[in-house]
Amino acid sequence: DTTINLTQQQQQQDSFTHLSDDGQEVSMVDVGHKSITQRVARAQSKVVFPPEVMMAFQKSGTNELVGPKGPIFSTAQLAGIMAAKKTSELIPLCHPIPLDKVDVSIQLEGNVATVTCECHV
């Protein structure tokens, strides 16, 4: 019933689902009743590099910075994908979710890198 589901969602938004009412006990939320659905999560951040950092790296093409140990953005993309795959190990009480696809893109405009991560389940 949609009304019940909306009410449950509202209750979850109004409280911490992993804490007891008094905040003294933690538990992992039971998601066993949830149906499997296709979902997409997106996150975006901007990283502003100071001029001295920009000067320390070589620009390779239009969208990559290269340091003494190799390409900065390619390394960050790989790290982001690896972290997404291990989210349930890195974040306490997070359920493991099988990912179908993870995309981490980085666009450099001047000294600002826009990092976008998109995960499909």
C-alpha positions as CSV (number, residue, x, y, z in Angstrom):
1,D,0.0,0.0,0.0
2,T,1.5,3.3,-1.1
3,T,0.1,5.2,1.9
4,I,1.8,2.9,4.4
5,N,5.1,3.1,2.5
6,L,5.1,6.8,2.5
7,T,4.3,6.9,6.2
8,Q,7.2,4.5,6.9
9,Q,9.5,6.7,4.8
10,Q,8.4,9.8,6.7
11,Q,9.0,8.1,10.0
12,Q,12.5,7.1,8.9
13,Q,13.3,10.6,7.8
14,D,12.1,12.0,11.2
15,S,14.4,9.7,13.3
16,F,17.8,8.0,13.2
17,T,17.0,4.5,12.0
18,H,20.2,2.9,13.3
19,L,19.8,4.3,16.9
20,S,17.5,3.5,19.7
21,D,15.2,6.3,20.9
22,D,17.6,7.2,23.7
23,G,20.6,7.0,21.4
24,Q,22.3,4.4,23.5
25,E,22.0,1.4,21.3
26,V,22.9,0.9,17.6
27,S,21.5,-1.7,15.2
28,M,21.5,-2.6,11.6
29,V,18.2,-1.8,9.9
30,D,16.3,-4.8,8.6
31,V,15.9,-4.5,4.9
32,G,14.8,-8.1,4.3
33,H,11.3,-7.0,3.4
34,K,12.4,-4.5,0.7
35,S,11.9,-5.5,-2.9
36,I,14.8,-5.5,-5.3
37,T,14.6,-2.4,-7.5
38,Q,16.9,-0.7,-10.0
39,R,18.4,2.5,-8.5
40,V,20.9,5.1,-9.3
41,A,22.8,7.2,-6.8
42,R,24.8,10.3,-7.9
43,A,27.2,12.5,-5.9
44,Q,29.2,15.5,-7.1
45,S,31.9,17.6,-5.6
46,K,34.1,20.4,-6.8
47,V,37.9,20.5,-5.9
48,V,39.6,23.9,-6.2
49,F,43.3,23.6,-6.7
50,P,45.5,26.5,-5.5
51,P,47.8,28.0,-8.2
52,E,50.9,26.5,-6.7
53,V,49.3,23.0,-7.0
54,M,48.4,23.6,-10.6
55,M,51.9,24.6,-11.4
56,A,53.4,21.5,-9.6
57,F,51.6,19.2,-12.1
58,Q,51.9,18.8,-15.8
59,K,48.7,19.1,-17.8
60,S,48.2,16.1,-20.1
61,G,45.6,16.7,-22.7
62,T,42.6,18.7,-21.7
63,N,41.4,16.8,-18.7
64,E,44.3,15.2,-16.8
65,L,47.0,16.3,-14.4
66,V,50.2,14.3,-14.2
67,G,52.4,14.2,-11.1
68,P,55.7,12.4,-10.4
69,K,53.8,9.2,-9.7
70,G,51.5,9.3,-12.7
71,P,48.0,10.6,-13.7
72,I,46.2,12.2,-10.9
73,F,42.6,11.9,-12.1
74,S,42.9,8.4,-13.4
75,T,44.2,7.3,-10.1
76,A,41.4,9.1,-8.3
77,Q,38.8,7.4,-10.6
78,L,40.2,4.0,-9.8
79,A,40.2,4.7,-6.1
80,G,36.6,6.0,-6.3
81,I,35.5,2.8,-8.0
82,M,37.3,0.6,-5.5
83,A,35.8,2.6,-2.6
84,A,32.3,2.2,-4.0
85,K,32.7,-1.6,-4.2
86,K,33.8,-1.7,-0.6
87,T,31.2,0.8,0.9
88,S,29.7,-1.7,3.2
89,E,33.1,-2.4,4.7
90,L,34.0,1.3,5.1
91,I,30.8,2.7,6.5
92,P,29.5,1.1,9.7
93,L,26.0,-0.5,9.5
94,C,25.9,-0.2,5.7
95,H,24.3,-3.1,3.9
96,P,26.3,-4.7,1.1
97,I,24.6,-3.9,-2.2
98,P,25.7,-5.6,-5.4
99,L,26.6,-2.8,-7.9
100,D,25.9,-3.2,-11.6
101,K,28.0,-0.1,-12.6
102,V,30.1,2.6,-11.1
103,D,31.2,5.6,-13.1
104,V,33.6,8.3,-11.7
105,S,34.2,11.2,-14.0
106,I,36.4,14.2,-13.4
107,Q,36.2,17.4,-15.5
108,L,38.8,20.1,-15.2
109,E,38.0,23.7,-15.9
110,G,40.8,26.1,-15.1
111,N,41.8,25.2,-11.5
112,V,38.4,23.5,-10.6
113,A,37.9,19.8,-10.9
114,T,34.3,18.6,-10.8
115,V,34.1,15.0,-9.6
116,T,30.9,13.1,-10.3
117,C,30.2,9.5,-9.1
118,E,27.3,7.5,-10.3
119,C,26.4,4.1,-9.0
120,H,23.8,1.7,-10.5
121,V,22.2,-1.2,-8.6
